[in-house]
Each structure stands twice: as structure tokens, then as C-alpha cells.
């Protein structure tokens, strides 16, 4: 069951966009990934972007630590929201 605070914030405060890079026939996802990670990066990655596509907050979870806590993910979301609110 999803954490209520995370679910409610995702529903009410964010526009969710998922970018999948699995399809090797489609080059567009790789180009989008390259834009944000020109030197490469890990997947999954979570980002909060402003309306111009600028990164406000980014969470790349290390491969050697497969689980994050709900509190850590919620803190990342709050950081992005605070930076977005500061733009107004």
C-alpha cells in the first residue's frame, strides 16, 4: 500500500512523467536521458523539473543500496516543491 503522504503529494502537487529507456528501437528516450546525464547515470532516477525543464531536485539511488525509506523519498519531494515555490 502506498504511503498516504507520498501518494497525496504526487496526486496533488506534481505532474508525473515516466521515461522508459527499455525500447532499443526508439532512440528518443536515450536522447532525453543523455540531456540530463551527459556522462551517464543510473536508473531509476527521480527528478523535479520546473516548467522550462530545468532540474530543481534529483534523486539517483545508489545501486548498492536498493531500498530507500519513505521519509527519504518524501524529503526529496518536499525539496523539489520548495524550490518550485521559490520560483514564483
BELVEN-V727207 format. One record per residue. PSI is psi in whole degrees, 0 to 359 (NA if undefined). BURIAL is b if it has 9 or more other C-alpha atoms within 8 Angstrom, else e. Layout:
psi=PSI burial=BURIAL
psi=PSI burial=BURIAL
This chain:
psi=133 burial=e
psi=151 burial=e
psi=123 burial=e
psi=317 burial=e
psi=321 burial=e
psi=313 burial=b
psi=312 burial=b
psi=319 burial=b
psi=317 burial=b
psi=320 burial=b
psi=319 burial=e
psi=334 burial=e
psi=347 burial=e
psi=156 burial=e
psi=116 burial=e
psi=135 burial=e
psi=130 burial=e
psi=132 burial=e
psi=113 burial=e
psi=138 burial=e
psi=15 burial=e
psi=327 burial=e
psi=105 burial=e
psi=344 burial=e
psi=337 burial=e
psi=114 burial=e
psi=342 burial=e
psi=313 burial=e
psi=321 burial=b
psi=323 burial=e
psi=322 burial=e
psi=314 burial=e
psi=318 burial=b
psi=326 burial=b
psi=317 burial=e
psi=337 burial=e
psi=71 burial=e
psi=334 burial=e
psi=9 burial=e
psi=168 burial=e
psi=180 burial=e
psi=158 burial=b
psi=135 burial=e
psi=159 burial=e
psi=142 burial=b
psi=137 burial=e
psi=148 burial=b
psi=123 burial=b
psi=154 burial=b
psi=183 burial=b
psi=348 burial=e
psi=4 burial=e
psi=12 burial=e
psi=140 burial=e
psi=123 burial=b
psi=325 burial=b
psi=145 burial=b
psi=139 burial=b
psi=107 burial=e
psi=114 burial=b
psi=130 burial=b
psi=140 burial=e
psi=332 burial=e
psi=2 burial=e
psi=84 burial=e
psi=343 burial=e
psi=136 burial=e
psi=158 burial=e
psi=160 burial=e
psi=323 burial=e
psi=321 burial=e
psi=318 burial=e
psi=320 burial=b
psi=322 burial=b
psi=319 burial=e
psi=315 burial=b
psi=317 burial=b
psi=322 burial=e
psi=313 burial=b
psi=317 burial=b
psi=319 burial=b
psi=317 burial=e
psi=323 burial=b
psi=317 burial=b
psi=326 burial=e
psi=342 burial=e
psi=338 burial=e
psi=NA burial=e
